[in-house]
Amino acid sequence: MTDPVDRQFPVPKSDSWKMFNRISARYDLLNRLLSLGLDLSWRRRLCTYLPDKPDLKLLDLATGTADVLITLAENAPRLTEGVGVDMAARMLDIGRRKIIKKNLDKRLTLRTANANKIPFEAETFNCTTIAFGIRNVDDPLVALQEMRRVLRPGGRSLILEFSFPKNPLLRAGHLLYLRTVVPALGWLLSGEYAAYKYLNETIEQFPYGEEFCELMRRAGFSRVSAHPQLFGVATIYQGERE
Ligand SMILES: C[S@@+](CC[C@H](N)C(=O)[O-])C[C@H]1O[C@@H](n2cnc3c(N)ncnc32)[C@H](O)[C@@H]1O
């Protein structure tokens, strides 16, 4: 699925990783502020959906500064090997420093790679994850197919992404926040207005709920389910490879 409106975003999705390189130094801080710390709890919630297997080998796509891998490794000792890939080398540098500081470098490694062309053989991992990343890749269907390809049979993919509440009042409030507070605060703290306009515009455009579940089924996943977080402001999607 090539995004037909890609060119209309303040930053084309195919170049979004360059923008993340530019804001890398402020990325974690802005995440905490703009989500009021909720991003941390959503990443922790991912742990509850991990496959219930010993010796988990997991790949995290669009891993950024490695918050997902670190959270999973700290909360799920059965995760024995975690690999993170991202196109933005500066985001990965920050992630590597965090991993070393937390003494997780024997379990977690990071490398530069494109989520649309994962440099691993089929059936390598028990679990693949992507948090706030699928919306940023230029072809989400291909990324989902890649996530499934590298899963072993019986393996599971988890996708954490922004979505919208069903309740009209909550939805309106959330939209207002995304359209006003997010770009203003993002601009003030990172100096990159386009990056935070990009954030709200890509969230508004991206499929969520049943529409995203359908995209996962098209990618070949079975037993697909969606688990809304905080009235639907974000959703954890789960799909399996038979
Ligand atoms: C919003 S950040 C999410 C980072 C991290 N997963 C987290 O939870 O904080 C999106 C990330 O997607 C990465 N990205 C964008 N396009 C990509 C692609 N085609 N392949 C891999 N990573 C990509 C960006 O460089 C950026 O680090």
The ligand as a Gaussian input file, in Angstrom:
#p B3LYP/6-31G(d) Opt

LIG

0 1
 C        8.024000       7.842000      16.401000
 S        9.569000       7.029000      16.267000
 C        9.283000       5.589000      17.231000
 C       10.533000       5.090000      17.907000
 C       10.328000       3.982000      18.944000
 N        9.725000       2.794000      18.389000
 C        9.547000       4.448000      20.150000
 O        8.624000       3.746000      20.575000
 O        9.873000       5.525000      20.687000
 C        9.524000       6.409000      14.624000
 C       10.819000       5.789000      14.160000
 O       10.601000       5.187000      12.864000
 C       11.835000       5.241000      12.173000
 N       11.608000       4.955000      10.756000
 C       10.941000       5.690000       9.838000
 N       10.920000       5.051000       8.648000
 C       11.581000       3.877000       8.826000
 C       11.866000       2.757000       7.979000
 N       11.479000       2.725000       6.724000
 N       12.554000       1.727000       8.508000
 C       12.955000       1.722000       9.803000
 N       12.716000       2.752000      10.642000
 C       12.029000       3.814000      10.169000
 C       12.328000       6.645000      12.481000
 O       13.693000       6.815000      12.209000
 C       11.975000       6.753000      13.969000
 O       13.050000       6.368000      14.792000

